[in-house]
């Protein structure tokens, strides 16, 4: 900066300050005038408290932010910028707290998200956008923890999911939707764990799965269906075990077995479409054990195979 020009600004500023102080001695302020990299344009009163407009700069000389102060705290409009000069965020402060609606942008100027302040920065509503400026997410936070309704959207704008949180934990009914608007999934939570009925649907709206959870675990009876509405599978849960029956699309019994901790354990039977057995045997911790019988379609015993820890010991042909 030209030395004479710099001196002239400082001299005039000093004269204005003295004149201002003469009539308003309680509001004496100072200001930096010569802008350098990473410098600021700022105002402070005689008590050292920040006042009025402050500007802070990047090392390349570009503006980092423009904020207003009142008695040492943010108060008024604020704007933050990317290093390329594009607006990064914009909003308002009141007595040091965010207020109103804040907008956030990427380095190309595209909207990223909106933040609506409902209670001095404690209660907020967030909206996030994709690169096409389409709304993809809307959530509510309290003390920076998700609290309340949470929504996601497909790129075409239709609702993808609606869910709820209480103090950061999943709560109540959660619903997911197909792009055509029909329900895909409905399930319930209590203090962060699955609790209550759960239903899954085909795109046509026909029920695909129905079950029940208690404190995060499957309980009771769950049923799965083919798209034609015919029962595909019925599971009865108890503890870490479950008894399963599977069916064909025509409703004929196909298999009966038990599971323990997700592995085959106990009796196993499979059936031909005429309801006669194909084979039967025992599992232990996911491995075939003991005597297994194989039958013909007309019910005749064909073979007995003996197993030990899933390995064949011997066979008897009938």
C-alpha positions as CSV (number, residue, x, y, z in Angstrom):
1,X,0.0,0.0,0.0
2,X,1.2,3.5,-0.8
3,X,2.8,5.0,2.4
4,X,1.2,8.4,1.9
5,X,-2.2,6.8,1.3
6,X,-1.8,4.5,4.3
7,X,-0.7,7.4,6.5
8,X,-3.6,9.5,5.3
9,X,-6.1,6.8,6.2
10,X,-4.6,6.3,9.6
11,X,-4.5,10.1,10.3
12,X,-8.1,10.6,9.2
13,X,-9.2,7.6,11.2
14,X,-7.4,8.8,14.3
15,X,-9.1,12.2,13.9
16,X,-12.5,10.6,13.6
17,X,-11.9,8.4,16.6
18,X,-10.9,11.4,18.7
19,X,-14.0,13.3,17.6
20,X,-16.2,10.3,18.3
21,X,-14.6,9.9,21.7
22,X,-15.1,13.5,22.5
23,X,-18.9,13.1,22.2
24,X,-19.2,9.4,23.1
25,X,-16.4,8.6,25.6
26,X,-17.9,5.2,26.5
27,X,-17.8,3.9,22.9
28,X,-14.2,4.4,21.9
29,X,-13.2,1.9,19.3
30,X,-10.1,1.0,17.2
31,X,-9.9,-0.5,13.8
32,X,-7.1,-2.1,11.7
33,X,-6.9,-0.6,8.3
34,X,-4.0,-2.1,6.4
35,X,-5.1,-5.5,5.1
36,X,-2.5,-8.2,4.9
37,X,-2.7,-12.0,4.3
38,X,-4.5,-13.7,7.3
39,X,-5.3,-10.2,8.7
40,X,-8.6,-8.8,9.9
41,X,-10.7,-5.7,9.6
42,X,-12.1,-5.4,13.1
43,X,-13.6,-3.1,15.7
44,X,-13.0,-3.3,19.4
45,X,-14.3,-0.9,22.1
46,X,-12.0,0.5,24.9
47,X,-12.9,-2.5,27.0
48,X,-11.4,-4.8,24.5
49,X,-14.8,-6.2,23.4
50,X,-15.4,-7.0,19.7
51,X,-18.0,-4.7,18.1
52,X,-19.6,-4.2,14.7
53,X,-18.4,-5.8,11.5
54,X,-15.3,-8.1,11.5
55,X,-13.6,-9.5,8.4
56,X,-11.1,-12.3,8.5
57,X,-9.0,-13.2,5.4
58,X,-7.3,-16.4,4.1
59,X,-3.5,-16.3,3.5
60,X,-4.3,-15.7,-0.2
61,X,-6.1,-12.5,0.7
62,X,-9.6,-13.8,0.0
63,X,-12.3,-13.2,2.6
64,X,-12.7,-16.1,5.0
65,X,-15.7,-14.6,6.9
66,X,-17.7,-11.5,7.6
67,X,-19.3,-11.5,11.0
68,X,-20.9,-8.9,13.3
69,X,-20.2,-8.6,17.0
70,X,-22.0,-7.0,19.9
71,X,-20.2,-6.7,23.2
72,X,-17.8,-9.5,22.4
73,X,-20.3,-12.1,21.0
74,X,-21.6,-12.8,17.5
75,X,-24.7,-10.7,16.8
76,X,-26.2,-10.1,13.4
77,X,-25.6,-11.5,9.9
78,X,-22.6,-13.8,9.3
79,X,-21.1,-15.2,6.1
80,X,-18.3,-17.7,5.6
81,X,-16.5,-18.3,2.3
82,X,-14.5,-21.0,0.6
83,X,-11.0,-20.2,-0.5
84,X,-12.2,-19.8,-4.1
85,X,-14.5,-17.0,-3.0
86,X,-17.8,-18.9,-3.2
87,X,-20.2,-18.6,-0.3
88,X,-19.7,-21.5,2.2
89,X,-22.4,-20.7,4.8
90,X,-24.7,-17.8,5.7
91,X,-27.0,-17.0,8.6
92,X,-27.7,-15.0,11.7
93,X,-26.5,-14.9,15.3
94,X,-28.4,-13.3,18.2
95,X,-26.4,-12.7,21.4
96,X,-23.9,-15.4,20.5
97,X,-26.4,-18.1,19.5
98,X,-27.3,-19.2,16.0
99,X,-30.8,-18.2,15.0
100,X,-33.2,-18.4,12.1
101,X,-32.2,-20.3,8.9
102,X,-28.6,-21.1,8.0
103,X,-27.7,-22.1,4.4
104,X,-24.6,-24.2,3.5
105,X,-23.0,-24.5,0.1
106,X,-20.2,-26.5,-1.6
107,X,-17.2,-25.0,-3.4
108,X,-19.3,-24.7,-6.6
109,X,-22.0,-22.7,-4.9
110,X,-24.5,-25.6,-4.9
111,X,-26.7,-25.9,-1.8
112,X,-25.6,-28.7,0.6
113,X,-28.0,-28.3,3.5
114,X,-30.2,-25.9,5.4
115,X,-30.3,-25.5,9.2
116,X,-33.4,-24.1,10.9
117,X,-32.6,-22.9,14.5
118,X,-35.7,-23.3,16.7
119,X,-34.2,-22.6,20.2
120,X,-30.9,-20.7,20.5
121,X,-28.9,-23.4,18.6
122,X,-30.2,-26.2,20.9
123,X,-33.1,-27.3,18.7
124,X,-32.4,-27.5,15.0
125,X,-34.0,-28.8,11.8
126,X,-31.5,-29.9,9.1
127,X,-32.1,-30.3,5.3
128,X,-29.5,-31.8,3.0
129,X,-29.3,-31.7,-0.8
130,X,-27.7,-33.6,-3.6
131,X,-25.7,-32.2,-6.5
132,X,-28.9,-31.5,-8.4
133,X,-30.2,-29.4,-5.5
134,X,-32.8,-32.1,-4.7
135,X,-33.7,-32.6,-1.0
136,X,-32.3,-36.0,0.2
137,X,-32.5,-35.7,4.0
138,X,-34.4,-33.8,6.6
139,X,-33.7,-34.3,10.3
140,X,-34.1,-32.7,13.7
141,X,-31.4,-32.3,16.3
142,X,-31.3,-31.2,19.9
143,X,-28.0,-30.4,21.5
144,X,-26.3,-31.8,18.3
145,X,-28.0,-35.2,18.9
146,X,-30.7,-36.5,16.4
147,X,-34.0,-36.0,18.2
148,X,-37.4,-36.3,16.5
149,X,-38.4,-36.9,12.9
150,X,-35.9,-38.1,10.3
151,X,-36.8,-38.3,6.6
152,X,-34.9,-39.4,3.5
153,X,-35.9,-38.8,-0.1
154,X,-35.3,-40.4,-3.5
155,X,-33.8,-38.3,-6.3
156,X,-37.2,-38.0,-7.9
157,X,-38.4,-36.3,-4.7
158,X,-40.6,-39.1,-3.4
159,X,-40.3,-40.1,0.2
160,X,-37.7,-42.9,0.9
161,X,-38.0,-43.3,4.6
162,X,-39.5,-41.7,7.7
163,X,-38.2,-42.5,11.2
164,X,-37.9,-41.1,14.7
165,X,-35.2,-40.7,17.3
166,X,-35.3,-39.8,20.9
167,X,-32.1,-38.5,22.4
168,X,-30.0,-40.1,19.6
169,X,-31.7,-43.5,19.8
170,X,-34.2,-45.1,17.4
171,X,-37.7,-44.8,18.7
172,X,-41.3,-45.6,17.4
173,X,-42.3,-46.7,14.0
174,X,-39.8,-46.6,11.1
175,X,-41.2,-46.8,7.6
176,X,-39.4,-47.3,4.2
177,X,-41.1,-46.8,0.8
178,X,-40.7,-47.9,-2.8
179,X,-40.2,-45.1,-5.4
180,X,-43.9,-45.6,-6.4
181,X,-44.9,-44.6,-2.8
182,X,-46.0,-48.1,-1.6
183,X,-44.7,-49.2,1.7
184,X,-41.6,-51.4,1.6
185,X,-40.9,-51.9,5.4
186,X,-42.5,-51.0,8.7
187,X,-40.7,-51.8,12.0
188,X,-40.7,-50.5,15.5
189,X,-38.0,-49.4,18.0
190,X,-37.9,-48.8,21.7
191,X,-34.8,-47.1,23.2
192,X,-32.7,-48.0,20.1
193,X,-33.7,-51.7,19.9
194,X,-36.2,-53.4,17.6
195,X,-39.4,-53.8,19.6
196,X,-42.8,-54.7,18.3
197,X,-44.2,-55.8,14.9
198,X,-42.3,-55.7,11.7
199,X,-43.8,-56.0,8.2
200,X,-42.1,-56.1,4.7
201,X,-44.1,-55.7,1.5
202,X,-43.7,-56.4,-2.2
203,X,-43.9,-53.5,-4.6
204,X,-47.5,-54.6,-5.3
205,X,-48.4,-54.0,-1.7
206,X,-48.7,-57.7,-0.9
207,X,-47.2,-58.8,2.5
208,X,-43.8,-60.5,2.1
209,X,-42.8,-60.9,5.8
210,X,-44.5,-60.5,9.2
211,X,-42.8,-60.9,12.5
212,X,-42.3,-59.5,16.0
213,X,-39.3,-58.3,18.1
214,X,-38.9,-57.8,21.8
215,X,-35.9,-55.9,23.1
216,X,-34.0,-56.4,19.9
217,X,-34.7,-60.2,19.5
218,X,-37.1,-62.1,17.3
219,X,-39.9,-63.6,19.3
220,X,-43.2,-65.4,18.7
221,X,-44.0,-66.4,15.1
222,X,-42.7,-64.9,11.9
223,X,-44.1,-65.7,8.4
224,X,-42.7,-65.1,4.9
225,X,-44.9,-65.2,1.8
226,X,-44.6,-65.6,-1.9
227,X,-45.8,-62.8,-4.1
228,X,-48.9,-64.8,-4.9
229,X,-49.8,-64.6,-1.2
230,X,-49.0,-68.2,-0.4
231,X,-47.1,-68.9,2.8
232,X,-43.4,-69.5,2.1
233,X,-42.0,-70.0,5.6
234,X,-43.2,-70.1,9.2
235,X,-40.7,-69.7,12.0
236,X,-41.4,-70.1,15.7
237,X,-38.9,-68.4,18.0
238,X,-37.9,-69.3,21.5
239,X,-34.7,-68.2,23.2
240,X,-31.8,-68.7,20.9
241,X,-33.7,-71.4,18.9
242,X,-36.4,-71.5,16.3
243,X,-38.5,-74.1,14.5
244,X,-38.9,-73.6,10.8
245,X,-41.4,-74.9,8.2
246,X,-40.9,-74.1,4.5
247,X,-43.5,-74.4,1.7
248,X,-43.7,-74.5,-2.1
249,X,-45.5,-71.8,-4.1
250,X,-48.4,-74.2,-4.2
251,X,-48.6,-74.4,-0.4
252,X,-47.1,-77.9,0.0
253,X,-44.8,-78.6,2.9
254,X,-41.1,-78.6,1.9
255,X,-38.9,-78.8,5.0
256,X,-39.2,-78.9,8.8
257,X,-36.1,-78.2,10.9
258,X,-34.8,-76.4,14.0
259,X,-32.1,-73.8,14.3
260,X,-30.0,-72.9,17.3
261,X,-27.9,-69.7,17.1
262,X,-28.5,-69.7,13.4
263,X,-27.3,-73.2,12.8
264,X,-29.1,-76.4,12.1
265,X,-29.6,-78.2,15.3
266,X,-32.0,-81.1,16.0
267,X,-34.4,-83.0,13.7
268,X,-34.5,-82.3,10.0
269,X,-37.1,-83.5,7.5
270,X,-37.7,-82.7,3.8
271,X,-40.7,-83.6,1.7
272,X,-41.8,-84.4,-1.9
273,X,-44.7,-82.5,-3.3
274,X,-46.9,-85.4,-2.5
275,X,-46.2,-84.7,1.2
276,X,-44.1,-87.9,1.6
277,X,-40.6,-87.6,3.1
278,X,-37.5,-87.3,1.1
279,X,-35.1,-87.7,3.9
280,X,-34.8,-87.2,7.7
281,X,-32.0,-87.1,10.2
282,X,-30.4,-85.1,13.0
283,X,-28.1,-82.1,13.2
284,X,-25.8,-81.0,16.0
285,X,-24.4,-77.5,15.9
286,X,-24.8,-77.3,12.1
287,X,-23.3,-80.8,11.4
288,X,-25.1,-84.0,10.4
289,X,-25.0,-86.6,13.1
290,X,-26.1,-90.2,13.5
291,X,-28.6,-91.9,11.2
292,X,-30.0,-90.2,8.1
293,X,-32.7,-91.9,6.0
294,X,-33.4,-91.4,2.3
295,X,-36.8,-92.3,0.8
296,X,-38.3,-92.8,-2.7
297,X,-41.2,-90.7,-4.0
298,X,-43.6,-93.5,-3.2
299,X,-42.3,-93.7,0.4
300,X,-39.9,-96.6,0.2
301,X,-36.7,-96.5,2.3
302,X,-33.8,-96.4,-0.1
303,X,-30.7,-95.8,2.1
304,X,-29.5,-95.2,5.6
305,X,-26.3,-93.1,6.0
306,X,-24.5,-92.8,9.3
307,X,-22.7,-89.5,10.1
308,X,-20.2,-88.3,12.7
309,X,-19.6,-84.6,12.7
310,X,-20.9,-84.2,9.2
311,X,-18.7,-87.0,7.8
312,X,-20.0,-90.3,6.4
313,X,-19.2,-93.3,8.6
314,X,-21.0,-95.9,6.6
315,X,-24.1,-96.5,4.3
316,X,-26.7,-99.2,4.2
317,X,-28.6,-99.7,0.9
318,X,-32.1,-101.1,1.3
